[in-house]
Amino acid sequence: MSRISVRGFAVASATAVTAVGSVVGVASGSVAQNNDAEPTAADTTLLADIPAGQQAQVQTASLTQQADAQAISADASAKKDAEEAARKAAAETAIAKKAEAEKAAQAAKDAKERAEAKSAAASRGTDVRDSSSFPVQSNYSVAQIQAMARQMVAGDQFQCFSNIVDHESSWNYHAVNASSGAYGLFQALPAGKYASAGADWQTNPATQIKWGLNYMNERYGSPCQAWSFWSANHWY
């Protein structure tokens, strides 16, 4: 057996892991110091002083200890990251659910208001005369178009209805917006929207009036409510 200090040999023989703490020369070649006194030549134990059969054990114990420490640190870091990701995902889910709930509540409110407005419009006798009851002509004057509208729109709503048409098209049922392509009395965009009220929407102002009245009632509740929105926003 090679010469070795009593302290170093005892530690190396007792446990390889503890020997690593006393025999610093395992990894770096530095010397271990006695905590209770100044280091001396007798207290200095090098890896070369440990029996050859135990050197591999000491080195293996040192590497195992380092690997265990790194694994523990990595596990703690991964756990922290996972917890943070879970908190973030939960917060995002809560925000999304809140937005969906608010959207659903608003949709329900809008649907209720439209239903109430439609019921109220029906009780007032809105759309007194259907667009199909007017004779077809090749051309219509502004006065004739306004006369049609008076027979189709409830009396207490006509002025509001008229205000919108005045601003949108000046009662020109062939009016076209050169930049957007919006068309007709109500400047529908796209123009084909009028087709829901009748296939003759391009030549029959009564069909356009029917579409415009339905649009105001369904979207805003009545022509006067539509006009209130138009006055505040300059579109409807």
HUQUIMO-V998359 format. One line per field, one symbol per residue. psi: psi as a letter, one per 20 degrees, with the letter a starting at -180 (. if undefined). burial: + if it has 9 or more other C-alpha atoms within 8 Angstrom, else -. Layout:
psi->???
burial->???
This chain:
psi->qqqqqgggggghhgphghhhhhnhighijrqqqpiirqqrhhiooqhhiqqhiighgggghghgggggghggggggghgggggghggghgghgggghgggggghghghgggghgggggghhhhikqlgpqhiipqprhqprghhghgghhihpqhiigggghgghghgikkoijppohhhjqqahjlqorhihhhiiqikhhiohhghggggggggghhihrhhhghggghhikr.
burial->---++--++-++---+++++-+++++----+++-----+---+++++-+++--++-+++-++--+-----------------------------------------------++-+++--+----+++-++-------------++-+++++++--++-++-++++-++-+++-+++---+++++++++-+--++-+---+--++++++++++-++++-++++++++-++------
